[in-house]
Amino acid sequence: MNKIDIKAVVQEKYGLAALRSAHGASSCCDPITSNLYDQEQRRQVPEAALLASLGCGNPTALADLQPGETVLDLGSGGGIDVLLSARRVGPTGKAYGLDMTDEMLALANENQRQAGAANVEFLKGEIESIPLPDHSVDVILSNCVINLSADKDRVLQEAFRVLKPGGRFAVADVVTRGEMLPEIRSSMGLWVRCLAGALDENEYAAKLQASGFEEIHIEATRIYRVEEARSFLSGQGLDIDAIALQVDGKFMGAFIRALKPRIVAHD
Ligand SMILES: C[S@@+](CC[C@H](N)C(=O)[O-])C[C@H]1O[C@@H](n2cnc3c(N)ncnc32)[C@H](O)[C@@H]1O
């Protein structure tokens, strides 16, 4: 799998997912993507944004967003976390979504229109090369996207670059705990399902630190047991019974927090 292959396959899969959502089909429900938002949050966004939700956590619920802040959601998909953030940061704040897939951007723009959110902007681009200036964002959000990137170091360096000093990284992602079977790691089908590209939790923390972040915390929000793994690993030619012990409790939905230091020696 090379980086270009991965990006093209990811784009194709999520382009199709966006088209399905645009026709009223739900993107959810597997053990990773289901039941992420509470009733109050569900009321705050158009139904189509909820149907298009493909995250693995709820970063806006955990991120402590404040009025007037600028938020950037990496891989914003149908826009649910951008629209929720826009309400939290209010009219004096701004919520950006960044996505590389045209069909997702079209869906997100339609959802913004339906929500009547004026302080929202969806940008086309790649999370490995964020189209925003240095020190322009208070909070980086992302929901189940960084695992999809073939160049995670670059994504974290870009997140660091665009954050203001003291800015927060508040991301939901799939991470692994311990060694993962090579047949899972090498499966393109499982990469686009947000599994094969997931970083080990310690490696994630090390990469954040190497990018300059501090106060790094990774907390499991959902730990997937073998019965759940059975549903999301299916259809890839794996004998789940034979590998049950190696997958049980090894994949997690996690909330990953870190800070950009207020004083950065070499930025
Ligand atoms: C699993 S979906 C998550 C969407 C959204 N965050 C949510 O919670 O519903 C992944 C999204 O990330 C986008 N994406 C994946 N890799 C990307 C990259 N390298 N640059 C920009 N967008 C990317 C896809 O187009 C897709 O919309």
The ligand as an SDF file (V2000), in Angstrom:
LIG
                    3D

 27 29  0  0  0  0  0  0  0  0999 V2000
  -14.5210    8.2820    8.9000 C   0  0  0  0  0  0  0  0  0  0  0  0
  -15.0160    9.7230    8.0440 S   0  0  0  0  0  0  0  0  0  0  0  0
  -15.3040   10.8050    9.4400 C   0  0  0  0  0  0  0  0  0  0  0  0
  -16.0830   12.0370    9.0670 C   0  0  0  0  0  0  0  0  0  0  0  0
  -16.4450   12.9530   10.2400 C   0  0  0  0  0  0  0  0  0  0  0  0
  -15.2960   13.3350   11.0040 N   0  0  0  0  0  0  0  0  0  0  0  0
  -17.4900   12.3230   11.1390 C   0  0  0  0  0  0  0  0  0  0  0  0
  -17.2520   12.1780   12.3360 O   0  0  0  0  0  0  0  0  0  0  0  0
  -18.5680   11.9840   10.6340 O   0  0  0  0  0  0  0  0  0  0  0  0
  -13.4950   10.3050    7.3760 C   0  0  0  0  0  0  0  0  0  0  0  0
  -13.5430   11.6370    6.6290 C   0  0  0  0  0  0  0  0  0  0  0  0
  -12.2090   12.1350    6.5240 O   0  0  0  0  0  0  0  0  0  0  0  0
  -11.9360   12.5360    5.2010 C   0  0  0  0  0  0  0  0  0  0  0  0
  -10.5010   12.3110    4.9990 N   0  0  0  0  0  0  0  0  0  0  0  0
   -9.8370   11.1340    5.1160 C   0  0  0  0  0  0  0  0  0  0  0  0
   -8.5240   11.3030    4.9090 N   0  0  0  0  0  0  0  0  0  0  0  0
   -8.3450   12.6310    4.6570 C   0  0  0  0  0  0  0  0  0  0  0  0
   -7.2020   13.4390    4.3620 C   0  0  0  0  0  0  0  0  0  0  0  0
   -5.9880   12.8960    4.2890 N   0  0  0  0  0  0  0  0  0  0  0  0
   -7.3800   14.7610    4.1590 N   0  0  0  0  0  0  0  0  0  0  0  0
   -8.6290   15.3120    4.2260 C   0  0  0  0  0  0  0  0  0  0  0  0
   -9.7480   14.5970    4.4850 N   0  0  0  0  0  0  0  0  0  0  0  0
   -9.6150   13.2710    4.7110 C   0  0  0  0  0  0  0  0  0  0  0  0
  -12.8410   11.6810    4.3380 C   0  0  0  0  0  0  0  0  0  0  0  0
  -13.1040   12.3030    3.1020 O   0  0  0  0  0  0  0  0  0  0  0  0
  -14.0800   11.5460    5.2150 C   0  0  0  0  0  0  0  0  0  0  0  0
  -14.9790   12.6080    4.9920 O   0  0  0  0  0  0  0  0  0  0  0  0
  1  2  1  0
  2  3  1  0
  2 10  1  0
  3  4  1  0
  4  5  1  0
  5  6  1  0
  5  7  1  0
  7  8  2  0
  7  9  1  0
 10 11  1  0
 11 12  1  0
 11 26  1  0
 12 13  1  0
 13 14  1  0
 13 24  1  0
 14 15  1  0
 14 23  1  0
 15 16  2  0
 16 17  1  0
 17 18  1  0
 17 23  2  0
 18 19  1  0
 18 20  2  0
 20 21  1  0
 21 22  2  0
 22 23  1  0
 24 25  1  0
 24 26  1  0
 26 27  1  0
M  CHG  2   2   1   9  -1
M  END
$$$$
